[in-house]
Amino acid sequence: MENMSSTTKYFILIALTRKNMHGYEMIMELEKIMGKKPSASQIYPVLKKMKSSGYVTVEKISGRKKVKSYKITADGKKFLADLNKRFDSLVEAALKNKIKVCVHCGCEMVKGAIQKKVNGKNMFFCCEMCAKSYSHHK
Ligand SMILES: [Zn+2]
């Protein structure tokens, strides 16, 4: 649940960096970003929380009653930048587990690594050339 609302928070902030919008617009925008339409009951508590944290401000749209426009604040932008950094390092960490490093030349491969047994140990290489030169040297 907490996890879900932080994802929603993240996407709301991203949507608000594009333009200021009112609640309904935001639901439509989030549908585009997230691929599914969030419900108003999902959005409004998150907006309320972010407003009290100072990440968004609310402006009344002039001439129209009860229509509020949400706007991201400088604090909100900073918070989003921090979230982005955290997401980046998560993605990086996930990739690191998959990345193989050629023991000969040191280049990193996400896929296509060649696995060879050298002196009874499994080693990864980027190409046959590396595998050959490595085994010759050892
Ligand atoms: Zn190599």
Residues whose N, C-alpha, C, O or C-beta is under 5 A from the ligand:
A	BS01	ZN	C102 H104 C105 G106 C126 C127 C130
